[in-house]
Each structure stands twice: as C-alpha cells, then as structure tokens.
C-alpha cells in the first residue's frame, strides 16, 4: 500500500493489493472476503474491465474451492 506522488506513478502500480497488504487490511477493518470479491467482480464486469474481472473470478474460485 505504497503511496504515489503523481498520476503516472499511480497508473503504474498494480491494480490489486498484494497478499500481505490484503491480510493487513482484512485484520484491521474486517470484511467478508468473498462478498468483497463478488462486489468487485460485478463492478469490473459492468465497467467492461474483462482482465480484472477474470482475475477476481479466479480468486473467488481459489478461495471457495480451498
């Protein structure tokens, strides 16, 4: 969860949190992981972000089948 100083730097950052940052966020504020991913998936599909939607769908599948 590193900051950025300008738009170009911000745009070059990964779209998703790394596993460590994701876990820190989850432990500090608490949320339903699957529900969060399902809502993100719906947003990405509606917005036409296919690669992002595919990544989220895979995450949901991995977490649900584990």
C-alpha positions as CSV (number, residue, x, y, z in Angstrom):
1,X,0.0,0.0,0.0
2,X,2.7,2.4,-1.1
3,X,1.6,5.9,-2.0
4,X,2.4,7.7,-5.2
5,X,3.4,11.2,-6.0
6,X,1.8,11.8,-9.4
7,X,-0.7,10.2,-11.8
8,X,1.9,8.4,-14.0
9,X,3.4,6.7,-10.9
10,X,-0.1,5.9,-9.7
11,X,-1.1,4.3,-13.0
12,X,2.0,2.1,-13.0
13,X,1.0,0.5,-9.7
14,X,-0.6,-3.0,-9.6
15,X,-4.4,-3.0,-9.6
16,X,-4.8,-5.3,-6.6
17,X,-3.3,-5.4,-3.2
18,X,-0.5,-7.9,-2.5
19,X,-1.4,-10.8,-0.2
20,X,0.4,-9.2,2.8
21,X,-1.4,-5.8,2.4
22,X,-4.7,-7.6,1.8
23,X,-4.4,-9.5,5.1
24,X,-3.4,-6.4,7.0
25,X,-6.4,-4.6,5.7
26,X,-8.7,-7.5,6.5
27,X,-7.4,-7.9,10.0
28,X,-7.6,-4.2,10.8
29,X,-11.1,-3.4,9.5
30,X,-12.6,-6.9,8.9
31,X,-14.8,-7.7,6.0
32,X,-16.3,-10.7,4.2
33,X,-13.6,-11.6,1.7
34,X,-15.8,-13.5,-0.8
35,X,-18.5,-10.8,-0.6
36,X,-15.9,-8.1,-1.3
37,X,-14.6,-10.0,-4.3
38,X,-18.1,-10.7,-5.6
39,X,-18.9,-7.0,-5.5
40,X,-15.6,-6.1,-7.2
41,X,-16.4,-8.8,-9.9
42,X,-19.8,-7.2,-10.5
43,X,-18.3,-3.8,-10.8
44,X,-15.5,-4.9,-13.2
45,X,-18.0,-6.7,-15.4
46,X,-20.3,-3.7,-15.6
47,X,-17.4,-1.4,-16.3
48,X,-16.1,-3.7,-19.1
49,X,-12.8,-4.5,-17.3
50,X,-12.5,-8.1,-18.5
51,X,-8.9,-8.9,-17.4
52,X,-9.7,-7.6,-13.9
53,X,-13.0,-9.5,-13.8
54,X,-11.2,-12.7,-14.8
55,X,-8.6,-12.2,-12.1
56,X,-11.3,-11.7,-9.5
57,X,-13.3,-14.7,-10.7
58,X,-10.2,-16.9,-10.3
59,X,-9.6,-15.6,-6.8
60,X,-13.2,-16.4,-5.8
61,X,-12.8,-19.9,-7.3
62,X,-9.5,-20.5,-5.5
63,X,-10.8,-19.3,-2.1
64,X,-14.1,-21.1,-2.4
65,X,-12.6,-24.4,-3.5
66,X,-9.9,-24.4,-0.9
